[in-house]
Amino acid sequence: MAANTVIPTPPRLTGDPTTDVQLLHGWINDFYRAAVLESKLLDPAFQANAGTFNPNDLPSPANSSIAKAQDTANRAYQLAAAP
């Protein structure tokens, strides 16, 4: 995060729903601007391409075991962590 970027603190609620929604909406916009646009916290250049998901590739619960479930979880982790 950039040294000069200041993440805004959430507003204090007033008890008036209309005012509170406006305050929260403004804060969400300010937070997004500071955390994403200015500091590049979610820089698209560093986001992984997850590819496609096919639910037919999931193992069948009827013939699965704990070992198969662990193997599936390990493969999913490896795919998620791949550059």
LODOVEX-155136 format. One record per residue: x, y, z of N, C-alpha, C in turn; residue in one letter. Coordinates in Angstrom, 3 decimals, always signed. Atoms other than C-alpha are relative to their C-alpha. Example, Ala and Ser with C-alpha at 12.3 -4.5 7.8 and 13.67 -1.06 7.14 Angstrom:
# LODOVEX-155136
R|+0.890|-1.190|+0.000|+12.300|-4.500|+7.800|+0.900|+1.200|+0.000|A
R|-0.820|-1.190|-0.060|+13.670|-1.060|+7.140|-0.770|+1.090|+0.730|S
This chain:
# LODOVEX-155136
R|+0.852|-1.176|+0.000|+0.000|+0.000|+0.000|+0.891|+1.230|+0.000|M
R|-0.781|-1.223|+0.090|+1.296|+3.405|-0.830|+0.061|+0.697|+1.352|A
R|-0.187|-0.624|-1.300|+2.680|+5.346|+2.097|-0.929|+1.192|+0.207|A
R|+0.847|-1.183|-0.154|+0.515|+8.390|+1.387|-1.493|-0.306|-0.077|N
R|+1.408|+0.368|+0.070|-2.757|+6.454|+1.029|-0.540|-0.195|+1.404|T
R|+0.638|+0.118|-1.306|-5.031|+6.819|+4.031|-1.337|-0.690|-0.188|V
R|+1.268|+0.713|+0.056|-7.806|+4.270|+4.470|-0.982|+0.731|+0.920|I
R|+0.940|-0.758|-0.829|-10.883|+6.167|+5.717|-0.643|-0.882|+1.068|P
R|+0.689|+0.727|-1.065|-12.514|+5.163|+8.974|-1.499|+0.032|-0.268|T
R|+1.447|+0.020|+0.226|-16.184|+4.137|+8.913|-0.688|+1.144|+0.740|P
R|+0.705|-1.110|-0.656|-18.689|+6.856|+9.780|-0.738|-0.473|+1.243|P
R|+0.846|+0.296|-1.162|-20.532|+7.020|+13.084|-1.448|+0.069|-0.448|R
R|+1.407|+0.026|+0.381|-24.154|+6.083|+12.672|-0.782|+1.017|+0.827|L
R|+0.777|-1.055|-0.652|-26.697|+8.774|+13.505|-1.317|-0.506|+0.559|T
R|+1.307|+0.502|-0.405|-29.787|+6.609|+13.985|-1.072|+0.296|-1.033|G
R|+0.924|-0.309|+1.090|-31.507|+8.134|+10.959|+0.373|-0.876|-1.186|D
R|-0.364|+0.931|+1.071|-31.652|+5.403|+8.295|+0.428|+0.672|-1.303|P
R|-0.340|-0.679|+1.250|-31.542|+7.813|+5.349|+1.400|+0.597|+0.074|T
R|-1.323|-0.603|-0.179|-28.532|+9.690|+6.677|+1.071|-1.070|+0.105|T
R|-0.981|+1.065|-0.179|-26.774|+6.481|+7.713|+0.334|-0.684|-1.317|D
R|-0.251|+0.623|+1.296|-27.191|+4.938|+4.257|+0.878|+0.903|-0.857|V
R|-0.819|-0.933|+0.774|-25.759|+8.056|+2.644|+1.437|+0.026|+0.516|Q
R|-1.344|-0.002|-0.581|-22.821|+8.086|+5.068|+0.755|-1.286|-0.351|L
R|-0.645|+1.272|+0.322|-22.094|+4.387|+4.512|+0.330|-0.114|-1.489|L
R|-0.263|+0.013|+1.442|-22.399|+4.759|+0.752|+1.234|+0.838|-0.326|H
R|-1.172|-0.852|+0.212|-19.900|+7.600|+0.800|+1.276|-0.652|+0.498|G
R|-1.182|+0.657|-0.554|-17.544|+5.636|+3.024|+0.444|-1.165|-0.878|W
R|-0.358|+1.118|+0.879|-17.684|+2.561|+0.751|+0.713|+0.516|-1.244|I
R|-0.661|-0.586|+1.170|-16.800|+4.749|-2.231|+1.406|+0.483|+0.341|N
R|-1.311|-0.492|-0.416|-13.943|+6.394|-0.330|+0.959|-1.155|+0.287|D
R|-0.830|+1.159|-0.305|-12.669|+3.019|+0.898|+0.475|-0.665|-1.290|F
R|-0.365|+0.607|+1.279|-12.740|+1.560|-2.615|+1.059|+0.844|-0.712|Y
R|-0.956|-0.884|+0.667|-10.943|+4.591|-4.020|+1.378|-0.114|+0.644|R
R|-1.285|+0.034|-0.695|-8.230|+4.473|-1.330|+0.660|-1.379|-0.071|A
R|-0.590|+1.331|-0.109|-7.765|+0.708|-1.064|+0.260|-0.660|-1.347|A
R|-0.135|+0.694|+1.281|-8.163|-0.334|-4.683|+0.616|+0.903|-1.067|V
R|-0.471|-0.852|+1.089|-7.632|+2.581|-7.043|+1.327|+0.676|+0.307|L
R|-1.227|-0.740|-0.314|-4.944|+4.559|-5.221|+1.149|-0.906|+0.409|E
R|-1.083|+0.839|-0.510|-2.986|+1.825|-3.444|+0.228|-1.250|-0.838|S
R|-0.100|+1.180|+0.863|-3.546|-0.865|-6.110|+0.002|-1.291|+0.819|K
R|+0.102|+1.181|-0.838|-4.458|-3.373|-3.405|-0.447|-1.204|-0.819|L
R|+0.464|+1.066|+0.880|-6.281|-5.435|-6.043|+0.434|+0.297|-1.429|L
R|-0.549|-0.286|+1.318|-4.015|-4.890|-9.016|-0.320|-1.154|-0.946|D
R|+0.370|+1.080|+0.922|-5.428|-6.868|-11.978|+1.202|-0.755|-0.564|P
R|-1.179|+0.673|+0.532|-1.891|-7.681|-13.125|+0.433|-1.170|+0.874|A
R|-0.406|+1.061|-0.918|-1.458|-9.900|-10.061|-1.138|-0.956|+0.328|F
R|+1.133|+0.893|-0.248|-4.849|-11.640|-10.168|+0.137|-1.243|-0.863|Q
R|-0.107|+1.270|+0.722|-4.891|-15.295|-11.169|-1.246|-0.211|-0.852|A
R|+1.123|+0.363|+0.838|-7.068|-16.498|-14.003|-0.482|-1.372|+0.450|N
R|+0.495|+1.243|-0.576|-9.222|-19.159|-12.399|-0.454|-1.000|-1.052|A
R|+0.465|+0.906|+1.035|-10.386|-20.641|-15.694|-1.479|-0.288|+0.160|G
R|+1.413|+0.347|-0.050|-13.686|-22.410|-15.992|-0.242|-1.072|+1.047|T
R|+0.394|+0.993|-0.991|-15.545|-24.545|-13.480|-1.067|-0.886|-0.608|F
R|+0.973|+0.957|+0.504|-17.355|-27.689|-14.521|-0.454|-0.877|+1.163|N
R|+0.452|+0.795|-1.141|-19.516|-29.220|-11.760|-0.005|-1.500|-0.281|P
R|-0.040|+1.428|+0.328|-19.468|-32.547|-13.633|+1.347|-0.635|+0.316|N
R|-1.322|+0.520|-0.338|-15.773|-32.877|-12.788|+0.161|-0.290|+1.492|D
R|-0.085|+0.248|-1.442|-16.493|-33.034|-9.050|-0.177|-1.492|+0.281|L
R|+0.162|+1.412|-0.324|-16.165|-36.437|-7.402|-1.407|-0.296|+0.514|P
R|+1.322|+0.415|-0.450|-19.330|-38.366|-6.673|+0.031|-0.284|+1.502|S
R|+0.005|+0.271|-1.437|-20.234|-38.368|-2.956|-0.301|-1.468|+0.311|P
R|+0.372|+1.394|-0.257|-21.557|-41.923|-3.310|+1.214|-0.919|+0.038|A
R|-1.167|+0.883|+0.011|-18.155|-43.456|-4.078|+1.276|+0.732|+0.401|N
R|-1.156|-0.770|-0.427|-15.848|-40.921|-2.464|+0.476|-0.473|+1.370|S
R|-0.558|+0.319|-1.313|-13.605|-41.363|+0.543|+0.689|+1.241|+0.544|S
R|-0.713|-1.136|-0.604|-11.770|-39.075|+2.927|+1.289|+0.265|-0.768|I
R|-1.247|-0.174|+0.743|-8.563|-39.680|+0.984|-0.256|+0.701|-1.336|A
R|+0.329|-0.650|+1.270|-10.219|-38.709|-2.310|-0.374|+1.468|+0.238|K
R|+0.370|-1.383|-0.320|-11.685|-35.597|-0.665|+1.242|+0.838|+0.285|A
R|-1.239|-0.721|-0.287|-8.237|-34.612|+0.631|+0.786|+0.244|-1.283|Q
R|-0.699|-0.156|+1.266|-6.708|-35.217|-2.793|-0.645|+1.094|-0.848|D
R|+0.712|-1.038|+0.753|-9.399|-33.064|-4.422|+0.303|+1.379|+0.570|T
R|-0.313|-1.285|-0.641|-8.768|-30.289|-1.891|+1.434|+0.415|-0.298|A
R|-1.409|-0.321|+0.298|-5.003|-30.503|-2.468|+0.158|+0.478|-1.443|N
R|-0.095|-0.418|+1.410|-5.428|-30.268|-6.259|-0.627|+1.380|-0.191|R
R|+0.619|-1.319|+0.109|-7.792|-27.301|-5.874|+0.921|+1.074|+0.541|A
R|-0.936|-0.965|-0.574|-5.255|-25.551|-3.656|+1.154|+0.262|-0.955|Y
R|-1.120|-0.160|+0.935|-2.457|-26.190|-6.145|-0.409|+0.825|-1.210|Q
R|+0.475|-0.778|+1.139|-4.549|-24.831|-9.003|-0.204|+1.459|+0.373|L
R|+0.238|-1.383|-0.436|-5.487|-21.739|-6.983|+1.300|+0.729|+0.234|A
R|-1.271|-0.647|-0.325|-1.899|-21.072|-5.955|+0.933|+0.102|-1.201|A
R|-0.868|-0.024|+1.182|-0.461|-21.580|-9.445|+0.046|+1.407|-0.596|A
R|-0.124|-1.351|+0.589|+0.892|-18.422|-11.092|-0.688|+0.128|-1.335|P
